[in-house]
Amino acid sequence: MKNICTVILISLFLPHALPAQKKFEAGIWAGPVATQMSGDGLSGWDKLGFSGGAWVRTNLNEKWRITGGLQFTNKGSRTERDTITFVNFAYHLNYIEMPITAGYVWRHWEFQVGVVPGILISQEIRTNAVNTEINPPFESYELSGVASGIFSFTEKFALGTRFMSSILPVRPTPNFANRFSYYERGNYHQVLHFLLQYRF
């Protein structure tokens, strides 16, 4: 909880600590996510969830801008109920994240790339809606890379899509791993986020 409060305070007060001549804009975003995990043995973007948060940005010039934010994101993966064994299985993980991106503006579009530090606030594995033991558990922290495309269709509103992927494993692999294979070292989140953005 202490770490979460620290991230929130930094996000809220950082703009006020920067030079006053910089102009800042702020807004909110929200939308559905589809998620999966590499290395979990469950293929497909079958885990649906939600992500939403707030952002603040400053323009470096007419084309480039820096954006920071704070968001909540559902992550994990799942498999459909087996028609023979009638078993369904899912990972449910919730994160508080602080995306930091550099954006390039082209007409009504903005293309962003950056990093997303995150803090794990809850983790569950459910088999037929019953919680089971997590072994090994997920890491408390995550570092992801992010790429986004955002289209402003009015002065205040924009639609976008965002892809995030873990840079480091979010937990060790529970199975024997090939130490020479990057993606066999553990589990990695992948997130597709479809968002609606509003600028104040």
Salt bridges, closest charged atoms under 4 A:
GLU25 OE1 - ARG57 NE 2.78
GLU25 OE2 - ARG199 NH1 3.65
GLU80 OE2 - ARG78 NH1 3.18
GLU97 OE2 - LYS75 NZ 2.64
GLU110 OE1 - ARG57 NH1 3.92
GLU110 OE1 - ARG65 NH1 2.91
GLU124 OE1 - ARG126 NH2 2.56
GLU142 OE1 - LYS75 NZ 2.75
GLU155 OE2 - ARG199 NH2 3.60
